[in-house]
Amino acid sequence: MVELVEYGETELTLSAELAAAIHEDGHLRVAPLGGGRYSVKARHEVGVLRYGDLEIRVQPKVSIARLLHLASFGSLDDAWHDLDTELTAVDDPESALARVFIWHAERALRPTPLQGYRTEEEAQRHLRGRVLFDRQISRRAGVALPVELRYDEFDLNIVENQVLLGALQVIERTVADSKLGARLRHLRLMLDGVTPWRIGLPLPEMQRSRLNERYRSAWALARLVLEGRSLEFATGSAGRGFLLNMNHVFESFLTAALRRELEAVGGVVRGQHTTHLDMDDSIVLKPDITWWVGGECRAVIDAKYKRVTSSEYPNADAYQMLAYCTRFGLSDGWLIYADLDG
């Protein structure tokens, strides 16, 4: 096992094939040094990567508990003290996220999973619900059965449970601890008959109500797993990874924190608002965070998870913010950097 700190670097002896596979995944920077030695440098992702027998762990600069707190800021605050204690002995994001997700999924599904109504449309041989006459005529002209129907079903197969089960299946593939595995299997059995949410399929916003409030924290973590936004899995055939993208973690933390503060004053905070710089709408702009009051943009903010001393600063970031301010007619813009230099 090789350990790196985010943005850290080490030298490894690798075969040319393995070095190429790591490079193609794109999660680490690999450069040849000669004689079978390679420089391997971590970037803005932390977690675990596996390539055959080689395991590379990229540790965050903050504690694992703090990392997950940032990644799910605003969703887990009510229970973070208990989780902080449970994560004291955990030393990698892979195990930590599994433990936190299991903990919240157990709370969400206790004593029994939520059930609800969902609308189904399909052909059946027995009448129920409403007959879709237009579809019956166009698809089955002259044929009485089966009948095209629309009906409501009351069961476990609702979006809240689909999202949880999809995330549980992803997490289960990464867990080696037998006790955690047993807890995951028990949760999966509780959701028997539920169709898991497909990885990569956009998640709707959770329609919060008194009934599904207990799902709130588990939903936030499931979104982290399924959307591939803060959590990413290496797709290269030689490697399997479990990574948190710190760029996205920092941005999502800032968005949640600023939404809490600014919307208390008034207006709406939007993340990743899409607009255009030119009149032909060919140059797309997507600032990380914007604050709107009365339909007018009052502030534009960009999150930067990189060193201020980087050669890319200040020109590229300043030009980017100048474009945002020009588009929104603002005299001031905000670049917010994570303190990576201590």
Disulfide bonds with the S-S distance in Angstrom:
none
